[in-house]
């Protein structure tokens, strides 16, 4: 099972995208962070489908 991808706000008003406990990217607007999260989810889904 893959680690959970999530978006969390930071104290400076930007957002960070995490995979499990690892920060993947930070300093994003909320829209950028949500798009990045969706992109990762699509990539993971594609890998699962390709492996089936």
C-alpha positions in Angstrom: 0.0 0.0 0.0 1.4 3.4 -0.9 1.8 6.2 1.6 -0.8 8.8 2.0 -0.4 12.1 0.0 -1.6 15.2 1.8 -1.5 19.0 1.7 -0.9 21.0 4.8 -0.8 24.7 5.4 2.3 26.4 6.9 2.6 29.3 9.2 3.7 31.7 6.4 0.4 31.1 4.5 1.9 28.7 1.9 1.2 24.9 1.5 3.4 21.8 1.7 2.7 18.5 0.0 3.7 15.4 2.0 4.0 11.7 1.1 3.8 10.0 4.5 6.1 11.9 6.8 8.3 13.2 3.9 7.8 16.8 2.5 7.9 16.6 -1.3 7.5 20.3 -2.0 6.7 23.5 -0.1 6.1 27.1 -0.6 3.1 26.6 -2.9 -0.2 28.3 -3.1 -3.2 26.2 -2.2 -4.2 25.7 -5.8 -0.6 24.7 -6.8 -0.4 22.2 -3.9 -3.8 20.6 -4.7 -2.8 20.3 -8.4 0.5 18.7 -7.4 -1.3 16.3 -5.1 -3.7 15.4 -7.9 -0.8 14.8 -10.3 0.9 12.4 -7.9 -2.4 10.6 -7.3 -2.9 10.1 -11.1 0.7 8.9 -11.5 0.2 6.3 -8.7 -3.1 5.2 -10.1 -1.4 4.8 -13.5 1.3 2.6 -11.9 -1.3 0.5 -10.2 -3.3 0.0 -13.4 -0.1 -0.8 -15.4 0.9 -3.4 -12.9 -2.5 -5.1 -12.9 
